Amino acid sequence: MNNNASDVFEQNLQEKKRLLQACQTEKELTSCSECEKMFECETRKAYVKAVYESMAKGEGGGFEF
């Protein structure tokens, strides 16, 4: 995988993180877990997806924690 592809995943992750943090700030929260809409939140879902994509760098497969 070349660096440009990795950069795309990192840039996407940073953008989703910025949106998530803006939402938390707007709602005066320090964490998504404090939000009543945590499990339905499309902003949070997009952030979580971006985290996994950044970790995988476009490669398929699961993660073991």
Protein Blocks (a to p, Z undefined) as FASTA:
>chain_A
ZZklmmmmmmmmmmmmmmmmmmmmmnopabfklpmklmmmmklmmmmmmmmmmmnnopac
dddZZ
